[in-house]
Every structure is written in structure tokens, then in C-alpha cells.
Amino acid sequence: MTRWRAVAGGFALAACSEALVFAATGRVTLVGGLAGSALAGYLAGEEPAEGAWHGLMSAMAWGIVLIPGLVALSVVTDAPLPFPIEFLLPLLDTAGEATAAILLSASLPNVAAGALGSLTRRRDDTRGRSDEHAGRRPAEGEPEDAR
């Protein structure tokens, strides 16, 4: 089941970070989407598959806003293609190769980032549980509930 709050959190981080990068450099990258996907995966839970799904959902939601924005930007200004696509397209020969490269570069890294976000959540939760257990232990004869 999709956790829409996780997707919204990832979308918000992607939008804010891309806005900051664009304001600072005048360029658009796909790095904000990666950060948003990682956050979405972290918020989704400890399962890498859930993190991957939520990372992809966050990236696709961000892409729905980003792509028309890029088209408008390229019409109004001479904005270059987003990083890393600007470096991939000269290496490709056909429209099919270009389409596949764009779709894969805009989705697979986000899936991996979402899965890594979930694994980070798992590590944080495991570390938190071990910190709880490292605290005071009940004395001999004292019930375990008494702390």
C-alpha cells in the first residue's frame, strides 16, 4: 500500500532542493529527485521494496511537475538539458535509445535511492533498539517492568 505522506515528503524535498540548485546555478539537475526518493524510502519504512516503490512514486510525482517546467524553460530561455541527460544524449544514435536512456536515468536511480533510504531507516531503528537495551538493566530479583 502506498504511503502518500512519504511520497509527499519526498516530493517536497525534491522541489525545494531543485529550486535552491536552480536559484544558485541556473541549471536543473536530477539530484533533487534522488534526495526526495531517499527521503520517501526512509519515511516509508524498513523494507527495501517499499522504499524502492515510494522512491519511484516520489520521482514520478516530481517528474510530472519537472518535465513541463523544463519544456517551458527551454522555450523561454536556452536552458541546457538536466544533468546527467545532457552528457548521455550525444552518445546515443536513435530516438529509441534516447527515450530509453531518459526513462532509465529518471527512474532507476530513484528506485535505488528509495531502497537505500529504507535500509537507512532499518539501520536507524536497529541502532535505536540496541540503545534502549544498552540502558539500565533490572537488578537481580527486581521485576523487568520496574525501571
C-alpha positions as a printed Julia matrix, in Angstrom:
147×3 Matrix{Float64}:
  0.0     0.0     0.0
  1.34    3.42   -0.88
  2.1     5.76    1.99
  1.2     9.08    0.43
  2.8    11.11    3.22
  6.15    9.54    2.35
  5.61   10.37   -1.33
  4.6    13.94   -0.45
  7.66   14.35    1.79
  9.94   13.16   -1.0
  8.21   15.42   -3.49
  8.59   18.43   -1.19
 12.3    17.77   -0.65
 12.86   17.32   -4.4
 11.04   20.55   -5.22
 12.83   22.59   -2.55
 16.29   21.28   -3.3
 15.88   21.69   -7.06
 14.6    25.23   -6.55
 17.69   26.02   -4.48
 20.04   24.47   -7.05
 18.31   26.35   -9.86
 18.43   29.65   -7.95
 22.12   29.18   -7.2
 23.33   27.85  -10.56
 20.63   28.49  -13.13
 20.72   24.79  -14.0
 18.35   21.91  -13.43
 19.65   18.56  -12.19
 18.03   15.3   -11.24
 19.81   15.29   -7.87
 16.87   16.82   -6.01
 14.71   13.94   -7.16
 17.27   11.48   -5.79
 17.25   13.18   -2.4
 13.44   13.19   -2.41
 13.34    9.5    -3.3
 15.72    8.65   -0.49
 13.56   10.58    1.96
 10.41    8.88    0.66
 12.06    5.48    1.15
 13.14    6.44    4.66
  9.65    7.6     5.58
  8.0     4.54    4.02
  9.59    2.02    6.37
 12.3    -0.57    6.77
 11.54   -2.8     3.76
 13.77   -2.03    0.74
 10.97   -3.0    -1.67
  8.65   -0.46   -0.06
 11.39    2.15   -0.14
 12.03    1.45   -3.81
  8.33    1.79   -4.61
  7.94    5.02   -2.67
 11.17    6.4    -4.16
  9.8     5.7    -7.63
  6.42    7.23   -6.78
  8.08   10.36   -5.42
 10.25   10.64   -8.54
  7.29   10.23  -10.86
  5.26   12.82   -8.95
  8.19   15.23   -9.14
  8.65   14.42  -12.84
  5.05   15.41  -13.56
  5.96   18.92  -12.4
  9.57   18.99  -13.61
  9.08   17.96  -17.23
  6.55   20.65  -18.21
  8.72   23.13  -16.31
 11.77   22.08  -18.31
  9.84   22.41  -21.57
  8.68   25.9   -20.6
 12.21   26.82  -19.54
 13.69   25.64  -22.81
 11.11   27.64  -24.79
 11.63   30.84  -22.8
 15.41   30.55  -22.33
 18.24   28.48  -23.74
 18.38   26.22  -20.7
 20.51   23.1   -21.13
 19.18   19.62  -20.51
 19.29   18.45  -16.91
 22.34   16.68  -15.57
 23.17   13.78  -16.43
 20.98   13.65  -19.53
 22.98   16.4   -21.24
 26.03   14.1   -21.22
 24.17   10.94  -22.26
 22.32   12.21  -25.34
 25.41   12.86  -27.52
 26.35    9.19  -27.07
 23.03    7.94  -28.45
 22.1     7.45  -32.1
 18.35    6.84  -32.28
 15.24    8.27  -30.71
 14.52    4.89  -29.1
 17.92    4.87  -27.4
 17.37    8.43  -26.2
 13.92    7.59  -24.84
 15.18    4.5   -23.02
 18.16    6.42  -21.58
 15.97    9.26  -20.34
 13.4     6.94  -18.77
 16.02    4.74  -17.11
 18.11    7.66  -15.84
 14.99    9.28  -14.4
 13.67    6.14  -12.69
 16.28    3.51  -11.75
 18.48    5.8    -9.65
 15.38    6.92   -7.74
 14.36    3.32   -7.09
 17.85    2.63   -5.7
 17.77    5.82   -3.61
 14.39    4.84   -2.14
 15.68    1.37   -1.25
 18.76    2.91    0.37
 16.5     5.25    2.33
 14.61    2.24    3.7
 17.84    0.45    4.58
 18.98    3.57    6.41
 15.7     3.57    8.32
 16.23   -0.07    9.22
 19.74    0.69   10.48
 18.5     3.67   12.5
 15.67    1.65   14.04
 18.01   -1.23   14.87
 20.5     1.17   16.41
 17.7     2.79   18.44
 16.54   -0.58   19.73
 20.07   -1.57   20.72
 20.48    1.78   22.53
 17.32    1.03   24.51
 18.68   -2.35   25.52
 22.07   -0.87   26.43
 20.41    1.23   29.15
 19.94    0.19   32.77
 19.17   -3.45   33.31
 16.96   -4.6    36.21
 18.85   -5.71   39.3
 18.72   -9.31   40.45
 15.31  -10.07   41.89
 13.8    -6.83   40.5
 10.95   -7.29   38.03
 11.84   -6.35   34.44
  8.99   -3.83   34.26
 10.37   -1.79   37.18
 12.65    0.87   35.78
